[in-house]
Structures are given as C-alpha cells and as structure tokens.
Amino acid sequence: NAGVTQTPKFRVLKTGQSMTLLCAQDMNHEYMYWYRQDPGMGLRLIHYSVGEGTTAKGEVPDGYNVSRLKKQNFLLGLESAAPSQTSVYFCASSYPTGKGLDTEAFFGQGTRLTVV
Amino acid sequence: GEDVEQSLFLSVREGDSSVINCTYTDSSSTYLYWYKQEPGAGLQLLTYIFSNMDMKQDQRLTVLLNKKDKHLSLRIADTQTGDSAIYFCAEITQTGANNLFFGTGTRLTVIP
C-alpha cells in the first residue's frame, strides 16, 4: 500500500517555464489537496478536489491550475513559473466524513520546487 | 479567514516534558489535530481531539483543549531525541471539503 505518492521529488525551473506535479493515491479517497509549505507560514491550501472531475480554489490559487481526471490522481500545474512559487509542495488525500466522524489526511513526501 | 497560530521554536532536554501551544480563531471548529513532520518528510497525524472534549491522552501524548480561550496544547512526556520535528496544529472548518487549516508549525529540538 503506497499511500500518497508525489512526483517529482525535486525540480529546478527557470522563470517562465511550465511544469506539472503529479499526485497519486491508492486509498480510494474522494478528497485530494495541494498545499504549499513556506518557512514560518505553515501549510497553505492551493486547490482541492472533492471528487473525480471537480476542483476548487483554496487559499492561494493564483498562478496554479489543477485537474482531477481520475479519482486516484490530482495534478498541479504551473503555467509560467515565478520565483515566488519556490516552495515545498505537499499533496494530501482524505475520505469524506459526516458530522461526528473523524478524518485523517494522508500526505505525500513533498516536492521541493525552486524557480530561478 | 481562519487563523491558527503557534510559536516557531521550542527546545527541551531529553527526558523532560514538552508543551507545544496553538491558538485558533474559528469557534465552529469540529476537530483539531496535531501533525508531526520529520526532516524531509511529509506530515503524519499524531493525534486529534473532537471539539466537545477537553482532554485526550494517548501514551506519551496529552492533548488539552480550552474551547473558551480557543487554545490547544500538545504535551509530550519523557521527550526523546526522536521527537525532534516540526509539529503542526490544524483545524477542520465547516466547509464541505474537510479543509484543514494549519498553524505555522513549531520546531521542537530535543537536547541530549
């Protein structure tokens, strides 16, 4: 059981280049998320998805796009990378809960992206 | 929006207790969580507490919740060097997507 897998683990981009980060989960989770982690700022939600074919904006969506064509995959795209997007990106997944039920988000290992 | 705050750093001696504090602003939080992040790794859930509880104990971990003051703490008894990590508190909001709002993280350093 691999859990949540992110690829690549490291990447260096030049300003203006594009790239796609892939997140795959094998737990049949409905919900998937992309966060970025910056020093002293904790994790901030970029985009999320509540199911296959649906996506929604999080706290810091500008400069990113996402797609959830298959339930197990959640892709994060940078169309024109900027130095401000240098960060560590984490993907997470969870199952939906109703009131009174707990939930646990499972995280990938992270992708360290540097934009120069 | 939601605001979850933590101190950035904490140092303790091996064998002592560690107390990591967190304050939050959303009074409608249902669950509050503590996640641990070891160097170069993702986040792992340590423990959680439902908002109608005021304490939860799990082996060396004790979570205290003061809902009136919107204050959450994590106590680690007999802190070990393996406990050195960044600890994040997080809350679930009342949105439909189980959106976790994270604190800034507290870097715990255990001194041998």
Interface residues (C-beta under 8 A of the other chain):
Chain A: V4 Y31 Y33 Y35 G40 M41 G42 L43 R44 L45 Y48 V50 A56 G58 E59 F90 A92 S94 P96 T97 K99 D102 T103 E104 A105 F107 G108 Q109 G110
Chain B: G1 V4 Q6 L8 T30 Y31 G40 A41 G42 L43 Q44 L45 Y48 F50 F88 I92 G96 A97 N98 N99 L100 F101 F102 G103 T104 G105
